[in-house]
Each structure stands twice: as C-alpha cells, then as structure tokens.
Amino acid sequence: KNIPSCIFCKIVTGEAPSFKVYETKYSIAFLAKPPVSHGHTLIIPKYHSRTLTDPGLPDEFLADVGPIMKKIAVMNGEDSYNIIQNNGRTAGQSVDHVHFHVVTKPMNQPNQGLVLTPESWPS
C-alpha cells in the first residue's frame, strides 16, 4: 500500500531519491537527510502506515525491521547507538509513515545523535 503524497512511499517506488544501504521484499534502509550523526539510517516498511498501531500494517513488514536494525548497527561500526521510533506528532514523528532510526553515538562525539542525560531521561 502506497500513498502518492508520502515522501517515504515515493522513496519505495523510486520517485524520490535516497541513498539505500539495504533492501528486502518488505523494507528499505537509507541514509537520513540530514543526519544527526555519522551513518544515521532510516528503516521503513514498504507498506504505508502512519504509526505502528494503525490498522492494516501487516506483521511481516514489522518482523522484517528487527534484523535490519541489527545489520545497520553492525555496518555502522559503533559500539553505542540508539534505535528510535516515534508515533504521532507529540511524540516527535515528522513523517506520517512508520519508520525507525538507527543513530550512532560515537564515543568521541558525545553531542551528536540522541543526547540523553540523567536529568532528561530516567534510568
């Protein structure tokens, strides 16, 4: 399922450019633009769904994403990284197509990527 006005659906169909780093029958992984850290990668299902819980998103599309996250994390070569997935505007979702971020956290660049502190995030 694709929505013609969705930028991520356009990436799936090839109508919009992207730098693909991995692709399967169900998903595409491509470099984020602009990245928040070196190797920042987005993984999207090839099926349009606004959030994880929207009705109709087949489970096989989500099942495909987990192993891809692992492969991207290994390819990026950093020991520290974040996997981020936002649902809805107030949660920080900016594109209405479910997607996952793999964000590297280089040891020598603590202010790149997702910045969490004891004050901003409970442990």
PyRosetta script that sets phi, psi and omega in degrees:
from pyrosetta import init, pose_from_sequence

init()
pose = pose_from_sequence("KNIPSCIFCKIVTGEAPSFKVYETKYSIAFLAKPPVSHGHTLIIPKYHSRTLTDPGLPDEFLADVGPIMKKIAVMNGEDSYNIIQNNGRTAGQSVDHVHFHVVTKPMNQPNQGLVLTPESWPS")
pose.set_psi(1, 128.2)
pose.set_omega(1, 178.1)
pose.set_phi(2, -128.5)
pose.set_psi(2, 148.5)
pose.set_omega(2, 175.1)
pose.set_phi(3, -111.9)
pose.set_psi(3, 118.7)
pose.set_omega(3, -174.4)
pose.set_phi(4, -56.0)
pose.set_psi(4, -28.6)
pose.set_omega(4, -177.7)
pose.set_phi(5, -87.4)
pose.set_psi(5, -5.5)
pose.set_omega(5, -176.4)
pose.set_phi(6, -85.0)
pose.set_psi(6, 124.8)
pose.set_omega(6, -179.0)
pose.set_phi(7, -62.3)
pose.set_psi(7, -36.7)
pose.set_omega(7, 179.5)
pose.set_phi(8, -71.3)
pose.set_psi(8, -35.6)
pose.set_omega(8, 174.4)
pose.set_phi(9, -63.7)
pose.set_psi(9, -35.9)
pose.set_omega(9, 177.6)
pose.set_phi(10, -66.6)
pose.set_psi(10, -33.7)
pose.set_omega(10, 175.0)
pose.set_phi(11, -66.4)
pose.set_psi(11, -42.0)
pose.set_omega(11, 178.3)
pose.set_phi(12, -58.4)
pose.set_psi(12, -44.3)
pose.set_omega(12, -176.9)
pose.set_phi(13, -83.1)
pose.set_psi(13, -8.3)
pose.set_omega(13, -179.2)
pose.set_phi(14, 87.8)
pose.set_psi(14, 4.0)
pose.set_omega(14, 179.1)
pose.set_phi(15, -74.0)
pose.set_psi(15, -25.3)
pose.set_omega(15, 178.5)
pose.set_phi(16, -117.5)
pose.set_psi(16, 142.8)
pose.set_omega(16, -178.3)
pose.set_phi(17, -74.5)
pose.set_psi(17, 152.3)
pose.set_omega(17, 172.3)
pose.set_phi(18, -157.8)
pose.set_psi(18, 162.2)
pose.set_omega(18, 174.0)
pose.set_phi(19, -103.0)
pose.set_psi(19, 90.6)
pose.set_omega(19, -177.6)
pose.set_phi(20, -71.1)
pose.set_psi(20, 136.2)
pose.set_omega(20, 175.7)
pose.set_phi(21, -114.3)
pose.set_psi(21, -15.0)
pose.set_omega(21, 179.9)
pose.set_phi(22, -164.3)
pose.set_psi(22, 144.9)
pose.set_omega(22, 179.2)
pose.set_phi(23, -150.8)
pose.set_psi(23, 141.8)
pose.set_omega(23, 174.6)
pose.set_phi(24, -130.2)
pose.set_psi(24, -175.8)
pose.set_omega(24, 176.3)
pose.set_phi(25, -60.3)
pose.set_psi(25, -30.8)
pose.set_omega(25, -172.3)
pose.set_phi(26, -109.1)
pose.set_psi(26, -16.6)
pose.set_omega(26, -171.2)
pose.set_phi(27, -144.1)
pose.set_psi(27, 160.9)
pose.set_omega(27, 172.3)
pose.set_phi(28, -133.0)
pose.set_psi(28, 139.3)
pose.set_omega(28, 172.8)
pose.set_phi(29, -117.7)
pose.set_psi(29, 133.0)
pose.set_omega(29, -178.6)
pose.set_phi(30, -146.0)
pose.set_psi(30, 157.9)
pose.set_omega(30, -179.1)
pose.set_phi(31, -69.7)
pose.set_psi(31, 137.7)
pose.set_omega(31, 179.7)
pose.set_phi(32, -70.9)
pose.set_psi(32, 147.8)
pose.set_omega(32, 179.7)
pose.set_phi(33, -135.9)
pose.set_psi(33, 110.2)
pose.set_omega(33, -3.4)
pose.set_phi(34, -81.7)
pose.set_psi(34, 151.2)
pose.set_omega(34, 177.9)
pose.set_phi(35, -79.4)
pose.set_psi(35, 151.5)
pose.set_omega(35, 173.9)
pose.set_phi(36, -96.9)
pose.set_psi(36, -9.4)
pose.set_omega(36, 173.8)
pose.set_phi(37, -160.4)
pose.set_psi(37, 167.0)
pose.set_omega(37, -179.7)
pose.set_phi(38, -59.4)
pose.set_psi(38, 128.8)
pose.set_omega(38, 176.9)
pose.set_phi(39, 81.1)
pose.set_psi(39, 6.3)
pose.set_omega(39, 178.8)
pose.set_phi(40, -52.9)
pose.set_psi(40, 118.5)
pose.set_omega(40, -173.8)
pose.set_phi(41, -124.2)
pose.set_psi(41, 141.6)
pose.set_omega(41, 174.2)
pose.set_phi(42, -105.9)
pose.set_psi(42, 140.9)
pose.set_omega(42, 174.7)
pose.set_phi(43, -121.1)
pose.set_psi(43, 125.8)
pose.set_omega(43, -179.3)
pose.set_phi(44, -127.3)
pose.set_psi(44, 142.3)
pose.set_omega(44, 169.8)
pose.set_phi(45, -70.7)
pose.set_psi(45, 150.6)
pose.set_omega(45, 178.0)
pose.set_phi(46, -80.6)
pose.set_psi(46, 9.9)
pose.set_omega(46, 178.1)
pose.set_phi(47, -115.3)
pose.set_psi(47, 125.4)
pose.set_omega(47, -177.7)
pose.set_phi(48, -73.3)
pose.set_psi(48, 124.1)
pose.set_omega(48, 171.5)
pose.set_phi(49, -149.2)
pose.set_psi(49, 135.2)
pose.set_omega(49, -176.9)
pose.set_phi(50, -65.9)
pose.set_psi(50, -45.5)
pose.set_omega(50, -179.5)
pose.set_phi(51, -135.9)
pose.set_psi(51, 174.4)
pose.set_omega(51, 177.5)
pose.set_phi(52, -60.1)
pose.set_psi(52, -32.8)
pose.set_omega(52, -172.7)
pose.set_phi(53, -98.9)
pose.set_psi(53, 1.2)
pose.set_omega(53, 175.7)
pose.set_phi(54, -62.5)
pose.set_psi(54, 138.6)
pose.set_omega(54, 179.9)
pose.set_phi(55, -62.1)
pose.set_psi(55, 143.6)
pose.set_omega(55, 173.2)
pose.set_phi(56, 103.3)
pose.set_psi(56, -17.6)
pose.set_omega(56, -179.6)
pose.set_phi(57, -71.0)
pose.set_psi(57, 112.0)
pose.set_omega(57, -178.1)
pose.set_phi(58, -65.9)
pose.set_psi(58, 139.8)
pose.set_omega(58, -177.5)
pose.set_phi(59, -59.1)
pose.set_psi(59, -32.2)
pose.set_omega(59, -177.5)
pose.set_phi(60, -63.5)
pose.set_psi(60, -26.4)
pose.set_omega(60, 177.2)
pose.set_phi(61, -70.7)
pose.set_psi(61, -38.9)
pose.set_omega(61, 178.1)
pose.set_phi(62, -74.5)
pose.set_psi(62, -37.0)
pose.set_omega(62, 179.6)
pose.set_phi(63, -61.5)
pose.set_psi(63, -28.8)
pose.set_omega(63, -179.3)
pose.set_phi(64, -71.4)
pose.set_psi(64, -27.6)
pose.set_omega(64, -172.2)
pose.set_phi(65, -70.7)
pose.set_psi(65, -39.6)
pose.set_omega(65, -176.5)
pose.set_phi(66, -54.9)
pose.set_psi(66, -54.0)
pose.set_omega(66, 178.9)
pose.set_phi(67, -62.3)
pose.set_psi(67, -31.1)
pose.set_omega(67, 178.0)
pose.set_phi(68, -68.5)
pose.set_psi(68, -40.6)
pose.set_omega(68, 176.8)
pose.set_phi(69, -55.8)
pose.set_psi(69, -44.3)
pose.set_omega(69, -179.7)
pose.set_phi(70, -63.2)
pose.set_psi(70, -45.8)
pose.set_omega(70, 179.8)
pose.set_phi(71, -60.9)
pose.set_psi(71, -42.7)
pose.set_omega(71, -179.9)
pose.set_phi(72, -65.2)
pose.set_psi(72, -43.4)
pose.set_omega(72, 179.1)
pose.set_phi(73, -59.7)
pose.set_psi(73, -42.8)
pose.set_omega(73, 178.5)
pose.set_phi(74, -65.6)
pose.set_psi(74, -44.8)
pose.set_omega(74, -179.8)
pose.set_phi(75, -60.4)
pose.set_psi(75, -35.1)
pose.set_omega(75, -178.5)
pose.set_phi(76, -70.2)
pose.set_psi(76, -23.0)
pose.set_omega(76, 172.3)
pose.set_phi(77, 76.0)
pose.set_psi(77, 14.0)
pose.set_omega(77, 178.7)
pose.set_phi(78, -104.9)
pose.set_psi(78, 142.8)
pose.set_omega(78, 176.9)
pose.set_phi(79, -73.8)
pose.set_psi(79, -26.7)
pose.set_omega(79, -178.2)
pose.set_phi(80, -113.8)
pose.set_psi(80, 134.5)
pose.set_omega(80, 179.5)
pose.set_phi(81, -162.7)
pose.set_psi(81, 161.6)
pose.set_omega(81, 176.0)
pose.set_phi(82, -117.2)
pose.set_psi(82, 144.9)
pose.set_omega(82, 169.0)
pose.set_phi(83, -109.5)
pose.set_psi(83, 120.7)
pose.set_omega(83, -174.6)
pose.set_phi(84, -124.2)
pose.set_psi(84, 136.1)
pose.set_omega(84, 176.5)
pose.set_phi(85, -145.5)
pose.set_psi(85, 116.8)
pose.set_omega(85, -176.9)
pose.set_phi(86, -108.6)
pose.set_psi(86, 143.2)
pose.set_omega(86, 178.8)
pose.set_phi(87, -126.9)
pose.set_psi(87, 110.6)
pose.set_omega(87, 179.5)
pose.set_phi(88, 94.2)
pose.set_psi(88, 153.9)
pose.set_omega(88, -177.0)
pose.set_phi(89, -58.6)
pose.set_psi(89, -46.1)
pose.set_omega(89, -176.9)
pose.set_phi(90, -68.3)
pose.set_psi(90, -16.7)
pose.set_omega(90, 175.7)
pose.set_phi(91, -90.9)
pose.set_psi(91, -2.1)
pose.set_omega(91, 176.6)
pose.set_phi(92, 101.2)
pose.set_psi(92, 8.2)
pose.set_omega(92, 178.6)
pose.set_phi(93, -75.1)
pose.set_psi(93, 124.8)
pose.set_omega(93, -177.4)
pose.set_phi(94, -107.8)
pose.set_psi(94, -19.4)
pose.set_omega(94, 175.9)
pose.set_phi(95, -119.0)
pose.set_psi(95, 126.8)
pose.set_omega(95, -176.1)
pose.set_phi(96, -80.1)
pose.set_psi(96, 57.7)
pose.set_omega(96, 174.1)
pose.set_phi(97, -148.2)
pose.set_psi(97, 122.0)
pose.set_omega(97, -176.4)
pose.set_phi(98, -52.9)
pose.set_psi(98, 133.8)
pose.set_omega(98, -179.5)
pose.set_phi(99, -154.8)
pose.set_psi(99, 158.9)
pose.set_omega(99, -176.8)
pose.set_phi(100, -124.6)
pose.set_psi(100, 138.0)
pose.set_omega(100, 177.0)
pose.set_phi(101, -104.1)
pose.set_psi(101, 134.4)
pose.set_omega(101, 166.7)
pose.set_phi(102, -110.2)
pose.set_psi(102, 110.5)
pose.set_omega(102, -173.2)
pose.set_phi(103, -117.1)
pose.set_psi(103, 116.1)
pose.set_omega(103, 179.1)
pose.set_phi(104, -70.6)
pose.set_psi(104, 153.5)
pose.set_omega(104, 179.3)
pose.set_phi(105, -131.0)
pose.set_psi(105, 79.1)
pose.set_omega(105, -178.2)
pose.set_phi(106, -60.6)
pose.set_psi(106, 136.8)
pose.set_omega(106, -179.2)
pose.set_phi(107, -59.2)
pose.set_psi(107, -35.7)
pose.set_omega(107, -176.3)
pose.set_phi(108, -88.0)
pose.set_psi(108, 4.2)
pose.set_omega(108, 179.1)
pose.set_phi(109, -136.3)
pose.set_psi(109, 68.3)
pose.set_omega(109, -173.3)
pose.set_phi(110, -65.3)
pose.set_psi(110, -16.3)
pose.set_omega(110, -179.9)
pose.set_phi(111, -95.6)
pose.set_psi(111, 5.2)
pose.set_omega(111, 175.6)
pose.set_phi(112, -94.9)
pose.set_psi(112, 157.8)
pose.set_omega(112, 178.1)
pose.set_phi(113, 74.8)
pose.set_psi(113, -152.9)
pose.set_omega(113, 178.2)
pose.set_phi(114, -78.7)
pose.set_psi(114, 123.3)
pose.set_omega(114, -177.9)
pose.set_phi(115, -103.8)
pose.set_psi(115, 109.9)
pose.set_omega(115, 178.5)
pose.set_phi(116, -113.8)
pose.set_psi(116, 136.1)
pose.set_omega(116, 176.9)
pose.set_phi(117, -125.2)
pose.set_psi(117, 162.8)
pose.set_omega(117, 176.6)
pose.set_phi(118, -58.1)
pose.set_psi(118, -28.9)
pose.set_omega(118, 179.6)
pose.set_phi(119, -76.5)
pose.set_psi(119, -32.8)
pose.set_omega(119, -175.5)
pose.set_phi(120, -93.0)
pose.set_psi(120, -17.4)
pose.set_omega(120, -175.8)
pose.set_phi(121, -142.7)
pose.set_psi(121, 118.6)
pose.set_omega(121, -179.8)
pose.set_phi(122, -70.1)
pose.set_psi(122, 145.0)
pose.set_omega(122, -179.8)
pose.set_phi(123, -93.8)
pose.dump_pdb("model.pdb")
